[in-house]
């Protein structure tokens, strides 16, 4: 097997969110233990294992350094961009994931349909959530965020949608990773997806923390931004048929642009471009060497 490093949601080699992509040549996935070891060795937030099932069908499984997850937006974008670059995919495909079947359009820009969105829960007691981010919730703070509840939303993976009053507060967060781990465990969620409005052309600025899965912060998060799109629609901030542009990764100096589209029927699509940064053989990974592409 060959392993590729592909940065999604950017056209620059060191921007966006990197994912490992493994293109399988056999009809069977490797043993889970091996896939987990490969993901841990690559140590990107997610590594996608891609199997072709037919002319217009693929199956993808996703592993973090600590375990398998049902779906990963940026790794899906990375996978289909790579397939397109290698001449293996162009146009619309059915992609089987553990979160369900999704439609993906492969090309220079990849668009993928997310799983059916839903609001899992509304968090009434939010003090511990904000404390975990290093924020003291004063009466003025509560007033500034009162139009937007803290909710768990899923478009394949459940994430906490957490509003902040402004971008300055967002970029200066001092999150307590241990506290975030305990809270995400408590609510059976993947991450804290924290956002603020900037009145600067972007729908929102966002940051995403998923230390439960060994991802302290992620520079671009497809599934969570799809969930944020649905959340904003359900809370009256965007129309029932709208496009959004989110910027993420600024605090990590890896700015990423994630484009989403929500339809009147509630279906959410996310998309963006990508760049293939590196590839390696299994032996090269074991030795700690990667071959950079131009």
ROFIRO-164959 format. One line per field, with one value per residue (C-alpha): residue number from 1; residue in three letters; x, y, z. Coordinates in nm, 4 decimals, always signed. Example, Ala and Ser with C-alpha at 12.3 -4.5 7.8 and 13.67 -1.06 7.14 Angstrom:
! residues 2
torke = [1,2] $
migu = [ALA,SER] $
xx = [+1.2300,+1.3670] $
yy = [-0.4500,-0.1060] $
zz = [+0.7800,+0.7140] $
This chain:
! residues 294
torke = [1,2,3,4,5,6,7,8,9,10,11,12,13,14,15,16,17,18,19,20,21,22,23,24,25,26,27,28,29,30,31,32,33,34,35,36,37,38,39,40,41,42,43,44,45,46,47,48,49,50,51,52,53,54,55,56,57,58,59,60,61,62,63,64,65,66,67,68,69,70,71,72,73,74,75,76,77,78,79,80,81,82,83,84,85,86,87,88,89,90,91,92,93,94,95,96,97,98,99,100,101,102,103,104,105,106,107,108,109,110,111,112,113,114,115,116,117,118,119,120,121,122,123,124,125,126,127,128,129,130,131,132,133,134,135,136,137,138,139,140,141,142,143,144,145,146,147,148,149,150,151,152,153,154,155,156,157,158,159,160,161,162,163,164,165,166,167,168,169,170,171,172,173,174,175,176,177,178,179,180,181,182,183,184,185,186,187,188,189,190,191,192,193,194,195,196,197,198,199,200,201,202,203,204,205,206,207,208,209,210,211,212,213,214,215,216,217,218,219,220,221,222,223,224,225,226,227,228,229,230,231,232,233,234,235,236,237,238,239,240,241,242,243,244,245,246,247,248,249,250,251,252,253,254,255,256,257,258,259,260,261,262,263,264,265,266,267,268,269,270,271,272,273,274,275,276,277,278,279,280,281,282,283,284,285,286,287,288,289,290,291,292,293,294] $
migu = [UNK,UNK,UNK,UNK,UNK,UNK,UNK,UNK,UNK,UNK,UNK,UNK,UNK,UNK,UNK,UNK,UNK,UNK,UNK,UNK,UNK,UNK,UNK,UNK,UNK,UNK,UNK,UNK,UNK,UNK,UNK,UNK,UNK,UNK,UNK,UNK,UNK,UNK,UNK,UNK,UNK,UNK,UNK,UNK,UNK,UNK,UNK,UNK,UNK,UNK,UNK,UNK,UNK,UNK,UNK,UNK,UNK,UNK,UNK,UNK,UNK,UNK,UNK,UNK,UNK,UNK,UNK,UNK,UNK,UNK,UNK,UNK,UNK,UNK,UNK,UNK,UNK,UNK,UNK,UNK,UNK,UNK,UNK,UNK,UNK,UNK,UNK,UNK,UNK,UNK,UNK,UNK,UNK,UNK,UNK,UNK,UNK,UNK,UNK,UNK,UNK,UNK,UNK,UNK,UNK,UNK,UNK,UNK,UNK,UNK,UNK,UNK,UNK,UNK,UNK,UNK,UNK,UNK,UNK,UNK,UNK,UNK,UNK,UNK,UNK,UNK,UNK,UNK,UNK,UNK,UNK,UNK,UNK,UNK,UNK,UNK,UNK,UNK,UNK,UNK,UNK,UNK,UNK,UNK,UNK,UNK,UNK,UNK,UNK,UNK,UNK,UNK,UNK,UNK,UNK,UNK,UNK,UNK,UNK,UNK,UNK,UNK,UNK,UNK,UNK,UNK,UNK,UNK,UNK,UNK,UNK,UNK,UNK,UNK,UNK,UNK,UNK,UNK,UNK,UNK,UNK,UNK,UNK,UNK,UNK,UNK,UNK,UNK,UNK,UNK,UNK,UNK,UNK,UNK,UNK,UNK,UNK,UNK,UNK,UNK,UNK,UNK,UNK,UNK,UNK,UNK,UNK,UNK,UNK,UNK,UNK,UNK,UNK,UNK,UNK,UNK,UNK,UNK,UNK,UNK,UNK,UNK,UNK,UNK,UNK,UNK,UNK,UNK,UNK,UNK,UNK,UNK,UNK,UNK,UNK,UNK,UNK,UNK,UNK,UNK,UNK,UNK,UNK,UNK,UNK,UNK,UNK,UNK,UNK,UNK,UNK,UNK,UNK,UNK,UNK,UNK,UNK,UNK,UNK,UNK,UNK,UNK,UNK,UNK,UNK,UNK,UNK,UNK,UNK,UNK,UNK,UNK,UNK,UNK,UNK,UNK,UNK,UNK,UNK,UNK,UNK,UNK,UNK,UNK,UNK,UNK,UNK,UNK,UNK,UNK,UNK,UNK,UNK,UNK] $
xx = [+0.0000,+0.0998,+0.0162,-0.0545,-0.0696,-0.3379,-0.4248,-0.7968,-0.9675,-0.6633,-0.4595,-0.1311,+0.0917,+0.1131,-0.2353,-0.5680,-0.6128,-0.3870,-0.5192,-0.3576,-0.5094,-0.4464,-0.5636,-0.6325,-0.5635,-0.7450,-1.1152,-1.0707,-0.9750,-0.6632,-0.7151,-0.8378,-0.5253,-0.3071,-0.5206,-0.5075,-0.1286,-0.0939,-0.3135,-0.1130,+0.2136,+0.1003,-0.0437,-0.2750,-0.6177,-0.7689,-0.6398,-0.8815,-0.8658,-1.0285,-1.1612,-1.3165,-1.6404,-1.7497,-1.7368,-1.9198,-1.8835,-1.6207,-1.6072,-1.4023,-1.3085,-1.1576,-0.9106,-0.7767,-0.4521,-0.6703,-0.9650,-1.2062,-1.4693,-1.7740,-1.7115,-1.4575,-1.5336,-1.1840,-1.0462,-1.3278,-1.2483,-0.8796,-0.9550,-1.1696,-0.9357,-0.6520,-0.8629,-0.9370,-0.5706,-0.4706,-0.7348,-0.9446,-1.2540,-1.4330,-1.7958,-2.0497,-1.9962,-2.1648,-1.9432,-2.0216,-1.9246,-2.0165,-2.2292,-2.4286,-2.4066,-2.3163,-2.2899,-1.9535,-1.8626,-1.4944,-1.3032,-1.0657,-1.3160,-1.4813,-1.8349,-1.9797,-2.3257,-2.3326,-2.5496,-2.9007,-2.8566,-3.0236,-3.0123,-2.9240,-2.9697,-2.9756,-2.7457,-2.9294,-2.6442,-2.3569,-2.1284,-1.8950,-1.8729,-1.7527,-1.5268,-1.3540,-1.2750,-1.1364,-1.4370,-1.6234,-1.9859,-2.0792,-2.4341,-2.3088,-2.1536,-2.4794,-2.6669,-2.4283,-2.4758,-2.8414,-2.9772,-2.7755,-2.8001,-2.5260,-2.6470,-2.5182,-2.5691,-2.4825,-2.4341,-2.2627,-2.0769,-2.2186,-2.0391,-2.1150,-2.1971,-2.0732,-2.1316,-1.8953,-1.9617,-1.6728,-1.3703,-1.1228,-1.2649,-1.2552,-0.8898,-0.7759,-0.9296,-0.7274,-0.9030,-0.8658,-0.8210,-0.8836,-1.2123,-1.3148,-1.2413,-1.4709,-1.7515,-1.7412,-1.7495,-2.0454,-2.2475,-2.1145,-1.9843,-1.6713,-1.5658,-1.6223,-1.6991,-1.6688,-1.7714,-1.8080,-1.9326,-1.6871,-1.8838,-1.5960,-1.7392,-1.7156,-2.0263,-1.8292,-1.4806,-1.4486,-1.2190,-1.2584,-1.1219,-1.1413,-0.8883,-1.0963,-0.9727,-0.6175,-0.6902,-0.6245,-0.7264,-0.8154,-0.7451,-1.0453,-1.3409,-1.5857,-1.8503,-1.8614,-1.8969,-2.1775,-2.3423,-2.2815,-2.4551,-2.7637,-2.7459,-2.7396,-3.0359,-3.2361,-3.1622,-3.2688,-2.9293,-2.9268,-3.2047,-3.3463,-3.1462,-2.8056,-2.4319,-2.1807,-1.8071,-1.6241,-1.2648,-1.0867,-0.7293,-0.6251,-0.4936,-0.2862,-0.1494,-0.3128,-0.6082,-0.8660,-1.1704,-1.4684,-1.7646,-2.1041,-2.4455,-2.7759,-3.0858,-3.4472,-3.4906,-3.2239,-2.9482,-2.6045,-2.3043,-1.9491,-1.6666,-1.3373,-1.0184,-0.7075,-0.3414,-0.1401,+0.1635,+0.3496,+0.3471,+0.5288,+0.5611,+0.5000,+0.8767,+0.9312,+0.6692,+0.8348,+1.1652,+1.0086,+1.0656,+0.8182,+0.8666,+0.7478,+0.5687,+0.6110] $
yy = [+0.0000,+0.3583,+0.6351,+0.9937,+1.3135,+1.5440,+1.8865,+1.9603,+2.2994,+2.4767,+2.5092,+2.5574,+2.2662,+2.3757,+2.5157,+2.3538,+2.0279,+1.7336,+1.3792,+1.0479,+0.8659,+0.4984,+0.3672,-0.0053,-0.2356,-0.5411,-0.6025,-0.6435,-0.3868,-0.4654,-0.5869,-0.3125,-0.3460,-0.2663,+0.0292,+0.1656,+0.1302,+0.3074,+0.5955,+0.6224,+0.6197,+0.8922,+1.0831,+1.3051,+1.3762,+1.1208,+0.8660,+0.7410,+0.3885,+0.3899,+0.0815,+0.0831,-0.1152,-0.0452,+0.2016,+0.4671,+0.3391,+0.3555,+0.2614,+0.4669,+0.3875,+0.6552,+0.6169,+0.8770,+0.8019,+0.6531,+0.4859,+0.4509,+0.7189,+0.6834,+0.9801,+1.2556,+1.5429,+1.6711,+1.3189,+1.2500,+1.5710,+1.4717,+1.1176,+1.2150,+1.4968,+1.2417,+0.9949,+1.2704,+1.3714,+1.0100,+0.9754,+0.7332,+0.9454,+1.2329,+1.3259,+1.1933,+0.8845,+0.6915,+0.6623,+0.4051,+0.5045,+0.3796,+0.6935,+0.5947,+0.6376,+0.9815,+1.1392,+1.2897,+1.4921,+1.4491,+1.7173,+2.0080,+2.1066,+1.8249,+1.8451,+1.5856,+1.5328,+1.4841,+1.2425,+1.3690,+1.6542,+1.6492,+1.8355,+1.5739,+1.7833,+2.1345,+2.1898,+2.3841,+2.4132,+2.5649,+2.6931,+2.3917,+2.4136,+2.7743,+2.7162,+2.4421,+2.7101,+2.9447,+3.1795,+3.3258,+3.3668,+3.7118,+3.8484,+4.0574,+3.7490,+3.5571,+3.8475,+3.8574,+3.4864,+3.4554,+3.4163,+3.0992,+2.7954,+2.5411,+2.2378,+1.8994,+1.8667,+1.5768,+1.5383,+1.2050,+1.2854,+1.4658,+1.7916,+2.0667,+2.3975,+2.6727,+3.0445,+3.3226,+3.6984,+3.7982,+3.6779,+3.8262,+3.6068,+3.3065,+3.3499,+3.4098,+3.0958,+2.8988,+2.5607,+2.3037,+1.9859,+1.7502,+1.9247,+1.9082,+1.5362,+1.4796,+1.6927,+1.5304,+1.1910,+1.3048,+1.4066,+1.1341,+1.4039,+1.4269,+1.7892,+2.1432,+2.3420,+2.7049,+2.9935,+3.3711,+3.6157,+3.8657,+4.0792,+4.0346,+3.8269,+3.4908,+3.3291,+3.2620,+3.2112,+2.8731,+2.6607,+2.2903,+2.0960,+1.7152,+1.5985,+1.2873,+1.1600,+1.2906,+1.6023,+1.9056,+2.1404,+2.0843,+2.3326,+2.2341,+2.0198,+1.9160,+1.7358,+1.9943,+2.2855,+2.0997,+2.0681,+2.4386,+2.5198,+2.3236,+2.4792,+2.8322,+2.7527,+2.6018,+2.9032,+3.1542,+3.2982,+3.1828,+3.1066,+2.7621,+2.7464,+2.9097,+2.8849,+2.9464,+3.0101,+2.9322,+3.0156,+2.7861,+2.7222,+3.0853,+3.0331,+2.7400,+2.9484,+2.6987,+2.9000,+2.6825,+2.7783,+2.5438,+2.5989,+2.4544,+2.4506,+2.3706,+2.2935,+2.3587,+1.9861,+2.0065,+1.8233,+1.9745,+1.9630,+2.0637,+2.1236,+2.2730,+2.2119,+2.0248,+1.9678,+1.6437,+1.7156,+1.3878,+1.0145,+0.7265,+0.3516,+0.1459,+0.1045,+0.4793,+0.5431,+0.2930,+0.4739,+0.8170,+0.9408,+1.0936,+1.1862,+1.5404,+1.6210,+1.9452] $
zz = [+0.0000,-0.0645,+0.1786,+0.0816,+0.2813,+0.1420,+0.2829,+0.2505,+0.2329,+0.0912,-0.2262,-0.0373,+0.0733,+0.4376,+0.4787,+0.5512,+0.7375,+0.6517,+0.6327,+0.5660,+0.2669,+0.1974,-0.1400,-0.1102,-0.3999,-0.2611,-0.2080,+0.1672,+0.4260,+0.6295,+0.9844,+1.2165,+1.4287,+1.1273,+1.0174,+1.3711,+1.3824,+1.0474,+1.1675,+1.4886,+1.2930,+1.0543,+1.3516,+1.1537,+1.3004,+1.0602,+0.8125,+0.5457,+0.4019,+0.0581,-0.1216,-0.4667,-0.4828,-0.8375,-1.1232,-0.9191,-0.5621,-0.2879,+0.0793,+0.3255,+0.6837,+0.9060,+1.1920,+1.4347,+1.6213,+1.8981,+1.7304,+1.4413,+1.3742,+1.1535,+0.9252,+0.8605,+0.6280,+0.5536,+0.5010,+0.2529,+0.0640,+0.0670,-0.0548,-0.3521,-0.4508,-0.4559,-0.6556,-0.9064,-0.9350,-0.9989,-1.2707,-1.0676,-1.0106,-1.1787,-1.1302,-0.8815,-0.6651,-0.3880,-0.0818,+0.1854,+0.5411,+0.8857,+0.9232,+0.6136,+0.2376,+0.1071,-0.2366,-0.3329,-0.6404,-0.7313,-0.9177,-0.8625,-0.5958,-0.4040,-0.2681,-0.0350,+0.1050,+0.4781,+0.6716,+0.7510,+1.0018,+1.3404,+1.6679,+1.9264,+2.2402,+2.3828,+2.6807,+2.9495,+3.1987,+3.0028,+3.2796,+3.2709,+2.8915,+2.8976,+3.1981,+2.9983,+2.7388,+3.0027,+2.9975,+3.2935,+3.1900,+3.3195,+3.2742,+2.9797,+2.8203,+2.8534,+2.6956,+2.3990,+2.3257,+2.4306,+2.0757,+2.0222,+2.2519,+2.3145,+2.1215,+2.0132,+1.6390,+1.4105,+1.0368,+1.0911,+1.4132,+1.7196,+1.8065,+2.0561,+1.8852,+2.1200,+2.0451,+2.1505,+2.1388,+1.9095,+1.7141,+1.9626,+2.2390,+2.0067,+1.9114,+2.2709,+2.4236,+2.6775,+2.6671,+2.9439,+2.7404,+3.0327,+3.1093,+2.7417,+2.7383,+3.0362,+2.8937,+2.5505,+2.7221,+2.9323,+2.6260,+2.3936,+2.1575,+1.9450,+1.9830,+2.1019,+1.7856,+1.8914,+1.6655,+1.6473,+1.3851,+1.2426,+0.9914,+0.7460,+0.4631,+0.6382,+0.7781,+1.0979,+1.2379,+1.4084,+1.6229,+1.6965,+1.9963,+2.0091,+2.2716,+2.3459,+2.0079,+2.0554,+1.8477,+2.0706,+1.7891,+1.4256,+1.1487,+0.9317,+1.0310,+0.7614,+0.9634,+1.2421,+0.9983,+0.8241,+1.1650,+1.2288,+0.9002,+1.0064,+1.3554,+1.2100,+0.9863,+1.2707,+1.4911,+1.2264,+1.1353,+0.7719,+0.5266,+0.4533,+0.1300,+0.1751,+0.1183,+0.3953,+0.4105,+0.7336,+0.8205,+1.0645,+1.1769,+1.2178,+1.5713,+1.4395,+1.1495,+0.9110,+0.7773,+0.6048,+0.4009,+0.4250,+0.1944,+0.2845,+0.1214,+0.2880,+0.0856,+0.1723,+0.2379,+0.5103,+0.3225,+0.3837,+0.1496,+0.2353,-0.0027,-0.0904,-0.2745,-0.1582,-0.2362,-0.2356,-0.0197,+0.0239,-0.0316,+0.1304,+0.1264,+0.4392,+0.4864,+0.4608,+0.7277,+0.9613,+0.9099,+0.9559,+0.6002,+0.3574,-0.0070,-0.0662,-0.3890,-0.5797] $
